[in-house]
Amino acid sequence: MPLIKSVRGKSPVFGSDCWFAENATIVGDVEMGTNCTVWFNAVIRGDVNSIRIGNYSNVQDGAVIHCTYQRFATTIGNYVSVAHNAIVHGCTIEDHVLIGMGSIVMDGAVIGTGSIVAAGAIVTQGTKVPPGTIYAGNPARYLKDVSPELNAAIDRTANNYITYSGWFKEEEQS
């Protein structure tokens, strides 16, 4: 059973058909849309500010989503994949975005629709990533525009995680 915990009078709220790994942690002022998944050892901690996650988004193994007390809430859109061991902190991730493995997105950053933050990138505080671009490096900088093939891969990744969660749902029901 995942750890779902209230704090300061706020409890997580979920849309329909979400799936959470047994050791996922979801705390406090968190609202999540439909068909979202939170994977093994992921932490979504809405204890000091709010976290809002849209529909069809996934938070993969070991990822951490947090915010900053009284300063920066975290908003994640629809069809967003937060990959393994990424950190998303006090920022805005718009729709159809891939946050790469081991990357970090800091307070006040905005990741535009259809963008990719490359694996291992560090998006520093207040950075604005334009829609449809790839940012990479430390600090993250513009690398190139997202190609049509990569754009399709962003949504395919989000949809794949719904499929993967179905495998676990089947096992849990048998």
N, C-alpha and C positions, 0 to 999 in steps of 0.2 A: 504494500500500500504506500503511495507517495506521501510525503510529509506535507500536508496542507494545513497552514496555521494562521490564526488571526493574530493581529497585533494592533494595539492602540484603537480597538474597536472596529478595525477594518478586516474583512475576510475576503479571500479570493472569490471571484465570480467567473464562471465558465460558460461558454456557449455549448451547443449540442455536439456530440460525436468527437469530443476531445479524448486524447489518450495520454496518460502520464506513466512513465516508468516507475517501478516500485521504489527507487531511491531518488527520484526527483524531489526537489524542495520548492514549494510555492508558498510565499508568505505575504500577508498583509494586503495592501491596496493594489491588487492586481485584477484586471479585467481582461478576459481572453475571449475571442470570437469562436466561431464554429470550426470544427475539423482542425484544431490545433494539436500539436504533439510536443511533449517535453520529455527528453530522453535521459538516459542513465547519467546520474551524478550532476545533472543540470540544476542550477539554482536561479530562481526568479524571486528577488527579495524586495518587495514593496513596503518596507518598514519605515523608511524616512521620507518617501514621496510616492507618487502614483506611477504605476506601470500599466500601459494599455497596449494590447496586442490584438491585431485584426484577425481576419478569417484565413484559414489555410496556411498558417505560419508554423514553423517548427524551430525548436530550440534544442540543438543536438547535444550529444554527450559532453559533459564537463563544461558547458557554456555557463556564463554568469551574466545575468541581467540585473542591474541595480540602478540607483538614482542618487541625487544629492539632496540632502536635507534643506528644505525651504528654498531651493534654487533651481534644480533641474529635474523634472519628471522625465520618464522614458516613454516614448511612443514608437510602436512598431506596427507597420501597416499590414496589408493583406499579401499573401504569397511571398512571405519573407522567410529565408532560411538563415538561421544563425548557426554557423557550422561549429564543429567540435572545438572545444576549449577557447572559443571567442569570448570577449568581454564587451558588453554593450552597456554604457554607463551614462545616464542623464542626457540622452540625445534623442534625435528623431530619425527613424528609419522609415522612409516612405514605402510605397507599394512595389512589389516585384523586384526585390533586392536580394542579393546574396552577400552575406557577411562571411568572408573566408575563414578557414581554420586558423586558430591561434591569433586572429587579428584583434585589435582593440579600437573601440570607437568611444571617444571621451565626451565629457560634458559640453552641451551646446552645439555639438556637431549636427549637421543635417545631411543625410545620405539621400540623394534625389532618386525619384522613381526610375526603375530599370537599371540601376547601377550595381557595380560589383566592387566590394572592398577585398583586395587580393589577400590570400593567405599570408599571415604574419605582418600585415600592414598595421601601422599605428596612425589612426586618424586623430590628430590633436584637437584640443579644446577649441570649439568655435568654427572648425573647418566646415565649409559648405561644398559638398560634392555635387556637381551638376548632374541632372538626370541623364541617364544613358552613358555614363562614363565608368572607366575602371581606374581606381586609385590604388597605388601600391607603394611599398617602401616605408621607411621610418626617418622623418615623418612622411606620411602618405602624400603622394603627389599624383597629378594626372599622368596616366600611362597611355591610354587610348580610349576611343569610343567603343561601346559594346557593339559587337557585330550581331547581325540577325541570328546567327547560330548560337551565340552566347546568350542572347536575349531569350531564345527558346529554352535554353538549358536552365535559366533561372526558374521559370515556371515548372519545368519538368522536375527539377530537384524538389520544389515544394510539393508537387503532386506525388512524387515517389515516396516522400515521408508519410503521406496519408496511406499509401499502399502498404508500406512497411508496418505501420501501426496496426493495420488490419490483420497481419499475420499474428501479432501478439494478442489482439482481441479474440481471434479464433481460438487460440490456445487457452485463453482465460475462460472462455465459455464452455470448453470441453472438459 
